[in-house]
Amino acid sequence: MTSHHPKVLARAGAALLIASSLAHAASPAWLKAHDEHVRKLVSSMTLAEKVGQMTQPDLGSVKDLSDIQTLFLGSILSGGGSDPKSGNLPADWARLYDECQKHASRTRLAIPLLYGVDAVHGHNNVLGAVVFPHNIGLGCTGDPEIVRKAAEITALEVRATGIQWTFAPCVTVPRDIRWGRTYEGYSEDPALVALLGKAAVLGLQGPDLSSPLSVLGCAKHFIGDGGTSLRTVSGGGLLDQGDTRLSEEVLRAVHLAGYPAAIDAGVGTIMPSYSSWNGVKCSGSRYLLTDLLKKELGFEGFLISDYNAIDQLVPPAPGTPGAESLNAAGQAGTPDYRKCIEIAINAGMDMVMVTDKYRDFTRLLQELVNEGKVPLSRIDDAVTRILRVKFAMGMMDGKTPQVADPALMAKLGSAEHRAAAREAVRRSLVLLKNDDKALPIARNAGRIHVSGRGADDLGMQCGGWTIDWQGGRGAITRGGTTILKALRDASGDPSKVSTGESPGVASENDVAVVVIGEDPYAEMKGDREELSLTSEDQAAVTRARASGAKVVVVVLSGRPLILGSVAEQADAILAAWLPGTEGQGVADVLFGDAAPSGKLSFSWPRSGDQLPRGHSAKEKSAPLYPFGHGLSY
């Protein structure tokens, strides 16, 4: 298995990699292999049938599943927490998927539905599925094979429930770790993002997109979502859905990196960002969506808007030539939904995530076409792109039943898949500090006292986008192992592993493992102006230090945190990121059954006044731990 050290990639130069990618970027020929059939089908469709293909409501907003049939819907999604009404077990999802496809099969042309979910670190919406480390952890492996394998297993578990589309991978390049979506990015380094994003697409879609084990991928969020500026509003500082104010040269050099690589890998869909570039919403920018992405980069798949993203588009502000949307700073007027649709579709959006406005959307878009405000040629192009992908997926051959395969269900959450996730956890961990060889914990160590908020909390290990959109604390899913349980299982003598708030008085052979970090969060709610540890976490480490034991701190977080005095109090510090359900991978490294090999894919700041920062040599002051840092045994 080849290891790609982040420092090596950085030295190689992101600019050279991106320039090379741009020269070769184009969707592969197989994506257009069925275009003759697509053209014939499009020419036979009514306007209502075409617009239906461009419409994607959220399951939780669908008034009646029969709307799939009456409105000729081309897609359905389940957003975070939008589960089947019958429950959240794999069988519930499979039954729902089959029922949706039955309605699609009753339309005149019987075009199957694409069902989409945010399976961003495993099939993370579903109870019992394996949850992999979030992308920030996978980025620290530096290894495309680890990323590809995680995506391949995710694809199989998603297909076990019938679903064939995931809104992943996220190929953002986060530049300010206060952003609540930082953990969705592999790295602050564009070259590493491009390398691992391509591996994820190949793992999800496989060598043949029509395989029953493959799912359709979606590179997101185009473009610059990781470069937004902090804006202070009522309730605190926000980076999410903000404005990326950069020259085009910098936008291309930093934030474009993942897209040529994903297109080259054959990604079938791309999701434009909520955010803006220099005051223009990406979802309404014809230059970005059509001129850059479709024409220059040669993307032949289709664009899917983010959740209700087009609602944020408004007519150009007075005196702003060429601006297709309101700037993200939040000035002026209530959006006109009809105008929002017109701007988005004419800019190049092909399918729209409309949630509860889906009936209005289908009506208004047809009116806009009939009024000549949206050309029929633009509708035909969008539907051609959508059907092109459906043909490539084997959905249109008339032979393959569009139903969940019960034979795959036994593999969901299987021991084999959990073993692969455990290995991904091992490889993602970064040993930041290890004074006096505090790690690995010796097998003949005395008492091992485990404390901290995250020690026995599966939800804290998994983070956001796990079962619910924002995640949750505690035993949020079935299966999986907490770090405390994993340490007990691995110790050889569970009786010597104690837990509780205070370790009491320790002997020189005792070890105190303190698991601290962030509560789960996802976009919007994860934005933070400062990244200090909580007083509770700091107090837990202070108590462990006072006991006399060697202190090993395990940090569960979606980004580097400001460690403050903990950096001095701990003998060893292990960045575990958001490792997912398989806590044994953490125990493997703590006991030395596996040596830590992860390297920081983000620099780790010493204090809040160093934010935002990247890994460039132009930094004014040294971070606590630099990009590429990572110790071993």
C-alpha positions in Angstrom: 0.0 0.0 0.0 1.6 3.3 -1.1 1.7 6.1 1.4 1.6 9.6 0.1 3.2 11.9 2.7 1.5 15.3 2.8 4.9 17.1 3.0 5.9 15.4 -0.3 2.7 16.4 -1.9 3.1 20.0 -0.7 6.7 20.2 -2.0 5.5 18.8 -5.4 3.5 22.0 -5.7 -0.2 22.4 -5.9 0.0 24.8 -8.8 1.9 22.3 -11.0 -0.7 19.6 -10.2 -3.6 21.8 -10.9 -2.1 23.1 -14.2 -1.6 19.6 -15.3 -5.1 18.6 -14.3 -6.6 21.5 -16.1 -4.8 20.5 -19.3 -6.4 17.0 -19.2 -9.7 17.6 -17.4 -12.7 16.2 -19.3 -15.4 13.7 -18.4 -14.5 10.3 -19.8 -16.0 9.1 -23.1 -18.1 6.4 -21.5 -20.3 9.0 -19.8 -21.6 10.0 -23.3 -21.7 6.5 -24.7 -25.5 6.4 -24.8 -26.1 9.9 -26.2 -27.9 8.7 -29.3 -30.5 7.0 -27.1 -30.6 10.0 -24.9 -31.3 12.4 -27.7 -34.2 10.2 -29.0 -35.7 10.0 -25.5 -35.4 13.8 -24.9 -37.1 14.5 -28.3 -40.1 12.4 -27.3 -40.6 14.1 -23.9 -43.2 16.7 -23.0 -42.1 19.9 -21.2 -43.7 18.6 -18.0 -41.7 15.4 -18.2 -38.5 17.3 -18.8 -39.0 19.7 -15.9 -39.9 16.7 -13.7 -36.5 15.2 -14.4 -34.9 18.4 -13.2 -36.8 18.4 -9.9 -35.6 16.9 -6.6 -37.8 17.2 -3.5 -36.8 16.1 0.0 -38.6 13.0 1.2 -39.8 14.8 4.3 -41.5 17.4 2.2 -43.2 15.1 -0.3 -46.9 15.5 0.2 -47.7 12.2 -1.4 -45.5 9.6 -3.0 -47.9 9.6 -5.9 -46.4 13.0 -6.8 -43.5 11.1 -8.2 -45.8 9.8 -10.9 -48.0 12.9 -11.5 -45.1 15.3 -11.7 -42.7 12.9 -13.5 -40.0 13.5 -10.8 -36.5 12.5 -11.7 -35.1 12.3 -8.2 -35.7 12.3 -4.5 -33.3 12.9 -1.6 -33.3 12.2 2.1 -31.6 15.2 3.7 -30.1 14.9 7.2 -32.7 13.3 9.5 -35.2 12.8 6.7 -35.7 9.1 7.4 -38.4 6.7 6.2 -41.6 7.1 8.3 -41.5 3.4 9.2 -38.1 3.7 10.9 -34.4 4.0 10.4 -33.2 0.4 9.9 -31.7 -0.7 6.6 -34.9 -2.7 5.7 -37.0 0.5 6.2 -34.8 2.3 3.7 -35.0 -0.5 1.2 -38.8 -0.7 1.3 -39.0 3.1 0.9 -36.7 3.0 -2.1 -38.7 0.2 -3.8 -41.9 2.1 -3.2 -40.6 5.3 -4.8 -39.3 3.4 -7.8 -42.8 1.8 -8.2 -44.3 5.2 -8.7 -41.6 6.2 -11.2 -42.3 3.0 -13.2 -45.9 4.0 -13.6 -45.1 7.2 -15.6 -45.5 7.2 -19.4 -41.8 6.8 -20.0 -41.0 4.8 -16.8 -37.8 6.7 -16.2 -36.3 5.4 -12.9 -35.6 7.8 -10.0 -32.2 8.7 -8.7 -32.4 8.6 -4.9 -29.7 10.7 -3.1 -28.4 10.8 0.4 -25.4 12.4 2.2 -23.4 9.3 2.8 -20.3 11.3 3.5 -18.4 8.9 5.9 -20.1 5.6 5.4 -23.9 5.2 5.0 -24.1 7.5 8.0 -27.9 8.1 8.0 -28.8 4.4 8.7 -28.7 2.6 12.0 -26.1 -0.2 12.1 -24.1 1.0 9.1 -20.3 1.4 9.5 -19.2 5.0 10.1 -15.8 5.8 8.8 -13.5 8.7 9.9 -14.6 12.1 8.5 -12.5 13.4 5.7 -10.1 15.4 7.8 -8.9 12.2 9.4 -8.7 10.4 6.1 -6.6 13.4 4.8 -4.0 12.6 7.5 -3.5 9.1 6.1 -2.3 10.8 2.9 -3.2 7.5 1.3 -5.6 7.3 -1.7 -6.0 3.5 -1.3 -7.4 4.0 2.2 -9.8 6.6 0.9 -10.8 4.5 -2.1 -11.5 1.5 0.1 -13.7 3.5 2.5 -15.6 4.9 -0.4 -16.0 1.4 -2.0 -17.5 0.0 1.2 -19.7 3.0 1.6 -21.0 2.4 -1.9 -21.9 -1.2 -1.1 -23.7 -0.3 2.1 -25.7 2.4 0.4 -26.7 0.0 -2.4 -27.8 -2.5 0.2 -30.7 -0.1 0.9 -31.3 0.4 -2.9 -30.1 4.0 -2.9 -27.7 4.8 -5.8 -26.4 8.4 -5.3 -24.4 10.0 -2.5 -23.5 13.7 -2.3 -19.8 13.0 -1.8 -16.9 13.5 -1.9 -16.5 17.0 -0.6 -13.3 18.4 -2.3 -13.3 21.7 -0.4 -10.0 23.3 0.6 -10.7 24.9 4.0 -8.6 27.9 4.8 -10.1 28.9 8.1 -10.7 26.1 10.5 -13.3 28.1 12.4 -15.6 27.0 9.6 -18.0 24.3 10.8 -17.5 22.2 7.7 -13.7 22.0 8.0 -13.9 18.2 8.8 -15.5 17.6 5.4 -12.3 18.7 3.8 -9.3 16.4 3.4 -6.7 19.1 3.8 -5.7 22.7 3.5 -3.4 21.6 0.7 -5.0 21.6 -2.8 -2.7 18.9 -4.1 -3.7 16.5 -1.3 -7.4 17.3 -1.8 -7.1 16.5 -5.5 -5.4 13.2 -4.9 -7.8 12.0 -2.2 -10.9 13.4 -3.9 -10.2 11.4 -7.0 -9.6 8.3 -5.0 -13.0 8.8 -3.3 -14.8 9.1 -6.7 -13.1 5.9 -8.0 -14.2 4.1 -4.8 -17.8 5.2 -5.0 -18.4 4.8 -8.7 -16.0 1.9 -9.3 -14.6 0.9 -12.6 -18.1 0.6 -14.1 -20.8 3.0 -12.9 -23.5 0.5 -14.0 -22.3 -2.1 -11.5 -24.9 -3.0 -8.8 -22.1 -2.3 -6.2 -21.4 1.3 -7.4 -23.1 4.6 -6.5 -23.1 7.9 -8.3 -20.7 10.4 -6.7 -21.0 14.1 -6.4 -18.0 16.5 -6.0 -18.9 19.5 -3.9 -19.2 22.4 -3.3 -18.2 24.3 -6.4 -16.3 26.6 -5.8 -14.5 28.3 -3.0 -16.7 27.1 -0.1 -13.6 26.7 2.0 -12.4 30.2 1.4 -15.1 32.4 2.9 -14.4 35.4 5.1 -15.6 35.6 8.7 -18.6 37.8 9.0 -20.0 38.8 12.4 -23.7 38.8 12.6 -26.3 38.5 15.4 -25.5 35.2 17.2 -21.8 35.1 16.4 -19.3 34.9 13.6 -20.2 33.0 10.5 -18.2 31.5 7.7 -20.8 29.1 6.3 -22.5 30.1 3.0 -20.4 33.3 3.1 -18.4 35.2 0.5 -15.0 34.1 -0.9 -13.2 37.3 -1.9 -10.2 36.3 -4.0 -8.7 37.0 -7.4 -9.5 34.4 -10.1 -5.9 33.4 -10.1 -6.0 32.4 -6.4 -9.5 30.8 -6.7 -8.2 28.6 -9.4 -4.8 27.8 -7.7 -6.4 26.9 -4.4 -10.1 26.1 -4.6 -10.4 24.5 -8.1 -8.0 21.7 -7.4 -10.4 18.9 -6.6 -12.7 19.3 -9.6 -10.4 18.5 -12.6 -9.3 15.4 -10.7 -12.9 14.3 -9.9 -14.0 15.0 -13.5 -11.0 13.0 -14.8 -12.2 10.1 -12.5 -15.6 10.2 -14.1 -17.7 11.9 -11.4 -21.2 12.1 -12.7 -22.6 15.0 -10.7 -21.2 18.2 -9.1 -22.9 20.4 -6.5 -22.5 24.2 -6.7 -21.9 26.0 -3.4 -24.2 28.1 -1.3 -21.3 30.5 -1.0 -20.4 33.5 -3.2 -17.3 34.5 -5.1 -16.7 38.2 -4.9 -20.3 38.9 -4.1 -21.9 36.6 -6.7 -23.6 33.4 -5.5 -22.0 30.4 -7.1 -25.4 28.8 -7.7 -26.3 31.8 -10.0 -23.0 32.4 -11.8 -23.1 31.4 -15.5 -19.4 32.1 -15.7 -18.6 29.5 -13.0 -21.2 26.8 -13.8 -21.2 27.0 -17.6 -18.1 28.7 -18.9 -15.6 27.3 -16.4 -17.1 24.0 -15.2 -18.9 22.7 -18.3 -17.0 24.3 -21.2 -13.4 24.8 -19.9 -13.2 21.7 -17.7 -15.3 19.6 -20.0 -17.8 18.3 -17.4 -20.5 16.3 -19.1 -22.5 15.1 -16.1 -25.1 17.2 -14.4 -25.2 19.9 -11.7 -27.4 19.5 -8.6 -28.1 22.5 -6.4 -27.6 22.4 -2.7 -30.5 22.2 -0.3 -32.8 25.1 -1.2 -29.8 27.0 -2.5 -31.5 28.7 -5.4 -33.9 30.4 -3.0 -31.0 32.7 -2.1 -30.7 34.1 -5.6 -32.1 37.5 -6.4 -31.9 39.9 -9.4 -28.6 41.8 -9.8 -28.2 44.6 -7.3 -28.5 48.1 -8.9 -25.2 49.3 -10.2 -23.5 45.9 -10.2 -22.9 45.0 -13.9 -22.8 41.3 -14.5 -23.7 40.3 -11.0 -26.2 37.4 -11.1 -27.0 37.4 -7.4 -27.0 39.4 -4.2 -23.7 39.5 -2.3 -23.4 37.2 0.7 -23.0 40.1 3.1 -26.8 40.1 3.3 -28.1 43.3 1.7 -31.5 43.9 0.3 -34.7 42.4 -0.7 -36.8 39.3 -0.4 -35.9 36.8 -3.2 -38.5 36.4 -6.0 -38.7 32.6 -6.4 -39.6 32.8 -10.1 -36.6 35.0 -10.7 -34.4 32.7 -8.6 -35.4 29.8 -10.8 -34.7 31.8 -13.9 -31.2 32.8 -12.7 -30.2 29.3 -11.6 -31.3 27.4 -14.7 -29.9 30.0 -17.1 -26.6 29.9 -15.2 -26.3 26.2 -15.9 -28.0 24.4 -12.9 -29.5 21.1 -14.2 -31.3 19.6 -11.3 -32.7 21.6 -8.3 -33.0 20.4 -4.7 -36.2 22.2 -4.0 -37.5 20.4 -0.8 -41.1 21.6 -0.1 -41.5 24.0 -3.1 -41.3 21.2 -5.7 -44.8 21.7 -7.0 -44.2 25.5 -7.4 -40.9 24.8 -9.0 -42.3 22.5 -11.7 -45.1 25.0 -12.5 -42.9 28.1 -12.5 -40.1 26.6 -14.6 -42.6 25.5 -17.3 -44.1 29.1 -17.3 -40.6 30.6 -17.7 -40.0 28.3 -20.7 -43.3 29.2 -22.2 -42.6 32.9 -21.7 -39.2 32.6 -23.4 -37.3 33.6 -20.2 -35.6 30.2 -20.0 -34.7 28.7 -23.5 -36.0 25.3 -24.3 -32.5 24.5 -25.4 -31.3 25.0 -21.8 -34.0 22.6 -20.6 -33.0 20.0 -23.2 -29.3 20.4 -22.2 -30.1 19.8 -18.5 -32.3 16.8 -19.2 -29.7 15.4 -21.6 -27.1 15.5 -18.9 -29.4 13.9 -16.3 -30.4 11.1 -18.6 -26.9 10.6 -19.8 -25.9 9.8 -16.2 -28.9 7.5 -15.7 -28.0 5.6 -18.9 -24.4 5.3 -17.8 -25.6 3.8 -14.5 -27.5 1.1 -16.3 -30.8 2.4 -15.0 -32.3 2.7 -18.5 -31.6 -0.7 -20.0 -35.0 -2.1 -19.2 -33.5 -5.3 -17.9 -32.2 -4.3 -14.4 -34.9 -4.2 -11.8 -34.8 -0.9 -9.9 -35.2 -2.5 -6.5 -32.9 -3.0 -3.4 -30.9 -6.2 -3.5 -31.6 -8.3 -0.3 -28.4 -10.2 -0.9 -26.3 -7.1 -0.1 -28.1 -6.4 3.2 -26.0 -9.0 5.1 -22.9 -7.0 4.3 -24.1 -3.7 5.9 -22.3 -3.3 9.1 -20.4 -6.5 8.6 -17.3 -7.5 10.5 -15.3 -7.2 7.3 -16.4 -3.6 6.8 -15.8 -2.8 10.4 -12.2 -4.2 10.1 -11.6 -1.9 7.1 -12.9 1.1 9.1 -10.7 0.2 12.0 -7.7 0.2 9.8 -8.7 3.6 8.4 -8.9 4.9 12.0 -5.4 3.6 12.8 -4.0 5.3 9.8 -5.7 8.6 10.4 -4.5 9.2 14.0 -1.7 11.8 14.4 0.6 11.6 17.4 1.3 15.2 18.2 3.4 14.8 21.3 5.1 11.9 23.1 7.4 12.9 25.9 9.4 10.2 27.7 7.7 7.5 25.5 4.4 7.9 27.3 3.0 5.9 24.4 2.5 3.1 23.6 0.9 2.0 26.9 2.9 -1.0 28.1 1.0 -4.2 28.6 2.4 -4.4 32.1 1.3 -0.9 33.0 -0.5 -0.5 36.3 -4.0 0.9 36.4 -5.3 2.6 33.2 -7.8 5.3 34.2 -10.0 6.6 31.4 -11.9 9.9 31.8 -13.1 12.8 29.7 -16.4 13.5 27.9 -15.5 11.5 24.9 -14.3 8.3 26.5 -17.5 6.4 26.3 -19.5 8.4 23.8 -20.0 6.9 20.3 -21.8 10.1 19.1 -18.8 12.3 20.0 -16.5 9.9 18.1 -18.7 10.1 15.0 -19.4 13.8 14.9 -21.9 15.5 12.6 -23.7 13.9 9.7 -24.3 10.7 11.7 -27.9 9.5 11.9 -29.0 13.1 12.3 -27.7 16.1 10.4 -26.0 17.7 13.3 -25.1 14.3 14.9 -25.7 13.7 18.6 -24.1 12.6 21.9 -24.2 9.0 23.2 -25.2 5.7 21.7 -26.6 7.2 18.5 -26.3 4.1 16.3 -26.2 0.3 16.5 -22.8 -1.5 16.5 -19.5 0.3 17.0 -17.2 0.5 19.9 -16.4 3.4 22.2 -12.8 4.2 23.1 -13.3 3.1 26.7 -14.7 -0.3 25.7 -12.0 -0.7 23.1 -9.3 0.0 25.8 -10.9 -2.5 28.1 -11.1 -5.2 25.4 -7.5 -4.6 24.4 -6.0 -4.4 27.9 -5.9 -8.1 28.5 -7.3 -7.4 32.0 -10.5 -5.2 31.9 -10.4 -5.0 35.7 -7.3 -2.7 35.6 -9.1 -0.2 33.4 -11.0 2.2 35.6 -13.1 5.2 34.7 -14.7 8.2 36.4 -14.2 11.9 36.8 -11.0 11.6 38.9 -8.2 9.0 38.8 -7.4 9.7 42.5 -3.8 9.1 43.5 -1.8 7.2 40.9 1.4 5.2 41.1 4.3 5.8 38.7 3.1 2.9 36.5 -0.4 4.2 36.1 -1.6 5.9 33.0 -4.4 8.4 32.7 -6.1 8.5 29.3 -8.3 11.7 28.9 -10.6 11.9 25.9 -11.7 15.4 25.2 -12.8 17.5 22.2 -15.9 18.9 20.5 -19.5 18.0 20.7 -21.0 16.9 17.4 -22.0 19.6 14.9 -22.5 20.1 11.2 -22.7 23.1 8.8 -23.9 26.5 10.2 -24.0 25.3 13.8 -20.4 24.3 13.7 -19.0 27.8 13.0 -17.0 29.1 15.9 -15.2 32.4 16.4 -12.7 30.8 18.8 -11.5 27.2 19.2 -10.4 26.9 22.8 -11.1 23.7 24.8 -14.0 23.8 27.2 -13.4 24.4 30.8 -14.6 20.9 31.5 -12.0 19.4 29.2 -9.2 21.5 30.7 -10.3 20.5 34.2 -10.3 16.8 33.3 -6.6 17.1 32.1 -5.6 19.1 35.2 -7.1 16.4 37.5 -5.2 13.7 35.6 -1.9 15.6 35.8 -2.4 16.1 39.6 -2.8 12.4 40.1 0.8 11.6 39.3 0.0 9.3 36.4 1.4 9.6 32.9 -1.2 11.7 31.0 -2.3 10.7 27.5 -4.8 13.1 25.9 -6.9 11.9 23.0 -8.6 14.8 21.1 -11.9 14.1 19.3 -12.5 17.1 16.9 -13.4 18.1 13.5 -10.4 20.5 13.3 -7.4 21.5 15.3 -8.3 23.1 18.6 -6.4 25.6 20.7 -4.9 23.4 23.4 -3.6 26.1 25.7 -2.1 24.6 28.9 -3.1 21.1 27.9 -0.2 21.1 25.4 2.2 21.3 28.4 0.2 19.2 30.9 -0.1 16.1 28.7 2.8 13.7 28.3 1.3 12.5 25.0 -1.3 14.0 22.7 -3.1 12.0 20.0 -5.3 13.7 17.5 -8.1 11.2 16.7 -10.3 13.6 14.7 -13.8 12.1 14.3 -12.9 8.4 13.9 -16.4 7.0 13.6 -17.8 3.8 15.1 -14.6 1.8 15.3 -12.9 2.9 18.5 -10.7 -0.2 18.5 -8.5 1.6 16.0 -7.7 4.2 18.6 -6.9 1.5 21.2 -4.7 -0.3 18.7 -2.4 2.8 18.5 -2.6 3.6 22.2 -1.4 0.0 23.0 1.1 -0.1 20.2 -0.6 -2.9 18.2 -0.3 -0.4 15.4 2.2 2.5 15.2 0.8 6.0 14.5 1.5 7.0 10.9 -0.9 10.0 10.3 0.6 13.4 9.3 -1.3 16.6 9.9 -3.2 17.7 6.8 -3.9 21.0 8.5 -1.4 23.0 10.5 -2.3 23.1 14.2 -2.4 26.7 15.6 -0.8 27.7 18.9 -3.4 30.4 19.6 -6.5 31.9 18.2 -4.7 35.0 16.9 -3.0 32.8 14.3 -6.4 32.1 12.6 -6.9 31.9 9.7 -3.7 30.2 8.6 -2.5 27.9 5.8 0.7 25.9 5.5 2.5 28.5 3.4 5.9 29.8 4.2 4.5 33.3 4.4 3.0 32.6 7.9 3.9 35.3 10.4 4.4 32.9 13.3 5.0 29.2 13.7 2.0 27.0 14.6 2.1 24.7 17.6 2.4 21.7 15.1 3.1 22.4 11.4 1.4 20.9 8.4 2.8 17.4 7.8 3.8 16.9 11.5 3.2 13.5 13.0 5.3 11.3 15.3 5.6 7.5 15.5 7.0 4.9 17.8 
